[in-house]
Amino acid sequence: MVLCIRSQTKSDGIKEKETETEGFEAKIHSASVFTIDTDGSIYPTLAPHLCLGFAPIPALYIVARDSPNQAVFKYFSELKNSKHSSSGLGADELLKECGNNLVKLELSSHPGMAISQMYPNMASPLIPGVQMGGLGLGPAENALAGRINEKNQMVVSSLFSEVTITHGLAQNLDIGKMIFVSTHFEPWFCEFVVNDNGTISPKSSDQFVFGFQIPGIYNSK
């Protein structure tokens, strides 16, 4: 017997940009319906050719600022000072101009590891024109590189233009919320601050930092 389950999402308080966000929540809700098949696998009801599984590498997500799972960036001083003085540049132009001056997102908390793309391709079937990709803990040789622009956005190197790191909607920011890369989408929150101890926090919530499911070398400074 096939069963259906639903994992509801919530985005209270989104009133601005009504035309751009119209139908967005309905699309997310429709994508949160899953089916439990007779063989024990679980798949999105709208995409029966897929099924739930495990990510190839530990995902990047929000943790408490004092968590032993926090991500401490090896080159945080360079990243902190990497704001570009020129205003009005898009992320793709910024990357082209900075060239080799991009900062490698290698970690001191997890030696030999870095922030890397979880999958080689980016996609977003729910939001037309927007592409997203997962981030996680990968080997240093696969490290992404980037810098902070004048808008406090973390712009990273990618085959796609105007890709920034984001935690998605600003609402309901809490421990466990995923961090990913995305092309421009107005409702996404993309402003971050590099802390003096090498961690990175959402600009609006310095009690949180980037981290993983795997503890690293704890930095309590």
C-alpha positions in Angstrom: 0.0 0.0 0.0 1.4 3.4 -1.0 1.2 6.2 1.5 1.6 9.9 1.1 3.2 12.2 3.7 3.8 16.0 3.7 6.5 18.1 5.2 5.0 21.5 5.5 7.1 24.7 5.1 6.4 28.1 6.6 7.3 31.6 5.4 5.4 34.0 7.5 5.8 37.7 7.1 6.7 37.8 3.4 4.6 40.7 2.1 7.0 42.7 0.1 7.7 42.0 -3.6 4.3 40.4 -3.9 4.6 40.0 -7.7 7.9 38.2 -7.5 7.0 35.9 -4.7 3.4 35.2 -5.8 2.9 31.5 -5.9 6.3 30.8 -4.4 5.0 29.3 -1.1 2.4 27.2 -3.0 5.2 25.7 -5.1 7.3 24.9 -2.1 4.3 23.2 -0.4 3.6 21.1 -3.5 7.2 20.0 -3.5 7.0 18.9 0.1 4.6 16.1 -0.6 6.3 12.6 -0.5 5.2 9.1 -1.2 6.3 6.0 0.7 6.6 3.2 -1.8 5.9 -0.5 -1.2 9.6 -1.2 -1.3 10.3 1.1 1.6 11.8 4.0 -0.4 10.4 7.5 -0.2 10.1 9.7 -3.2 8.8 13.2 -4.1 5.2 12.7 -5.3 5.8 15.0 -8.2 9.1 13.2 -9.2 8.6 9.4 -8.7 11.9 8.8 -10.6 13.8 10.2 -7.6 14.0 9.0 -4.0 15.3 10.2 -0.7 19.0 9.4 0.1 22.1 10.8 1.7 24.2 13.7 0.5 27.7 12.8 -0.8 29.4 15.1 1.6 28.4 16.7 5.0 26.1 19.7 4.3 26.9 23.3 5.3 24.3 24.7 7.7 23.7 27.1 10.6 25.0 26.1 14.0 25.4 28.0 17.3 28.3 30.4 17.6 30.0 28.3 20.3 29.3 24.9 18.6 32.2 22.5 18.2 30.8 21.9 14.7 31.5 25.5 13.6 33.4 26.2 10.4 36.6 28.3 11.0 38.1 29.7 7.8 41.8 29.4 7.3 42.1 32.6 5.3 39.5 34.6 7.2 41.6 37.7 7.5 42.0 37.9 3.7 38.3 37.1 3.3 37.3 39.8 5.9 39.4 42.4 4.0 38.2 41.4 0.5 35.4 43.9 0.1 35.7 45.4 -3.3 35.8 49.2 -3.4 34.0 49.6 -6.7 30.2 49.8 -6.4 27.7 48.7 -9.0 29.6 45.6 -10.1 27.6 42.4 -10.5 29.0 39.2 -9.1 30.2 37.9 -12.4 32.1 41.2 -13.2 33.5 41.2 -9.7 34.9 37.6 -10.2 36.4 38.5 -13.5 38.1 41.6 -12.2 39.4 39.9 -9.0 40.8 36.9 -10.9 43.4 35.1 -8.8 42.8 37.4 -5.8 39.8 35.3 -4.8 40.1 33.8 -1.3 40.1 30.0 -1.1 37.4 28.8 1.3 39.7 26.4 3.1 39.1 25.6 6.8 41.4 25.5 9.8 38.7 23.9 11.9 38.6 20.8 9.6 42.3 20.5 8.4 42.6 19.5 4.7 39.0 20.3 4.1 37.1 23.3 2.6 33.7 24.6 1.4 32.9 22.9 -1.9 29.9 22.4 -4.1 27.9 19.3 -3.1 26.9 18.5 -6.7 28.6 19.5 -10.0 25.4 21.0 -11.4 22.9 23.6 -10.2 19.2 23.5 -10.7 15.9 24.8 -9.4 12.7 23.4 -10.9 10.5 25.4 -8.6 11.6 29.0 -9.2 11.9 29.9 -12.9 15.2 31.5 -13.8 16.8 30.8 -10.4 19.6 28.2 -10.0 20.7 26.8 -6.7 23.4 24.4 -5.5 24.3 22.7 -2.3 27.4 23.4 -0.3 29.3 21.0 2.0 32.5 19.9 3.6 34.8 18.6 0.8 38.6 18.1 0.3 40.7 21.2 0.0 41.5 20.5 -3.6 37.8 21.1 -4.4 37.6 24.3 -2.5 35.4 27.1 -3.8 37.0 30.6 -3.8 35.3 34.0 -3.3 35.2 37.3 -1.6 32.9 39.7 0.2 31.5 42.4 -1.9 30.4 45.9 -0.9 26.9 44.6 0.0 28.3 42.0 2.4 27.4 39.2 0.0 29.7 36.2 -0.3 30.4 35.9 -4.0 31.9 32.6 -5.0 33.6 31.3 -8.1 31.3 29.2 -10.3 30.5 28.4 -13.9 27.3 30.4 -13.2 27.1 34.2 -13.1 26.1 36.1 -10.0 26.3 33.2 -7.6 26.2 34.1 -3.9 26.0 32.2 -0.7 22.6 32.4 1.1 20.5 30.8 3.7 17.4 31.5 1.7 14.5 33.3 3.3 15.3 35.5 6.3 12.3 34.2 8.2 12.7 31.4 10.8 16.5 31.5 10.8 17.7 29.0 13.3 20.2 26.2 13.9 19.9 23.6 11.2 19.0 25.9 8.3 20.9 25.0 5.2 23.5 27.2 3.5 23.6 27.1 -0.3 24.6 29.0 -3.4 22.1 30.7 -5.7 21.7 33.1 -8.6 19.9 36.3 -7.8 16.5 36.0 -6.2 15.2 39.0 -4.3 13.7 37.3 -1.2 16.9 35.4 -0.4 19.0 36.8 2.5 22.7 37.0 1.4 24.5 39.3 3.9 27.2 37.8 6.1 29.9 38.9 8.4 33.4 37.4 8.9 34.0 37.3 12.7 37.4 37.9 14.3 37.7 34.2 15.3 37.4 33.0 11.6 33.8 32.0 11.7 31.1 33.5 9.5 27.6 34.7 10.7 24.5 36.0 9.1 24.7 39.8 9.4 21.4 40.0 11.3 22.1 37.1 13.7 25.7 36.9 15.1 24.6 34.1 17.5 24.8 31.8 14.6 27.7 30.7 12.4 28.4 28.3 9.5 29.0 24.7 10.5 28.6 21.0 9.7 27.3 17.8 11.2 31.0 16.9 11.9 32.9 18.6 14.8 36.2 20.2 14.0 39.1 21.6 16.0 37.2 23.9 18.4 38.1 27.5 18.3 36.9 29.4 21.4 38.5 32.8 20.8 
